[in-house]
Amino acid sequence: MGRTRLAGDGDPLWEVMHSGFRLNYHDEDPAFGQWKRSLLGNGTAEVRAGAALLAVLAPRGPYFPDFLTPPEASRGLEEGLEAMLSTPRGRLRAELSRLAENSPVPSRFQALAEGKPAVLRGVAAVLRAFHSAVISPHDGAVRSAVAADRARRSRVLAEQGVEGLLATLPSARWESPVLEIEYGVDRDLHLDGRGLLLVPSFFCKRLPLSLADPAMPPALIYPIDNALRWESLAANRPGGLEALMGPTRAAVLVAVGERAGATTTQLAKRLSASPASASRHTAVLRAAGLITTHRDGPAMLHTLTPLGIALLETPGPTK
């Protein structure tokens, strides 16, 4: 457990799975009420196709296949989908067979179990379109909320160590050397020296989740504090952070906070901007006392100041 670490960002494929759970099953969380009503009331073909696929492949219950959430997705949606497309045929067959033991799997998914490339590409296309329709429109809110959650827990880790960090997890109890999590099924996960990756999730519901296969890199995907969702959604309305400093500069500030620091090149890539443009925005944020910059090898690393952290964590306007 001493090797426990926080992920630098949320995982887009885990967010796809969790948003599918919220759309397909009863959800009383008011933070997602308008989001769900809008998607179900005015759902596009992409939303309907994605929700239908997830209802089969990621049902509510004791199991859904790990190939849908490969660890490579931590580097981005496309990297995750590429890893999914490379899933060995034997693993696909084994995981879908296990799924069929717990939930009905229509016969048309037999081609997926056989690992036919065209079918796998079709699944990837549906998940990509679903992400674009369901999650991407709220990308600013998702990223800022996840960044704020990570910043809070990073401070706990720095001040109280791993045990203090584990104590902040929802539905968890740390009794050395065991971390007990309220979970949907009874299982034990032995780290065997591999460490544990904690992945914050905007769409995750009450309980954390992990990969089913104990041989996979150990990870725990946990729901961020619900208050951060409200604050982030408010900050992305008119009059919030973007209105205060402009959408691009607000995005730079959020991006710096997401990974507890970012280089100019990383910011430019994240924002699809030139390094010169990213540098100009960081200069303004630095002059305002929101970030600090120091050299890290050949790169310039930007990190949030206490004022910058406070600004990201400040609740947005309310009615």
Summary of the structure (lengths in Angstrom):
residues: 319
radius of gyration: 20.1
end to end distance: 43.7
largest distance: 61.1
contacts: 989
relative contact order: 0.13
helix: 57%
strand: 11%
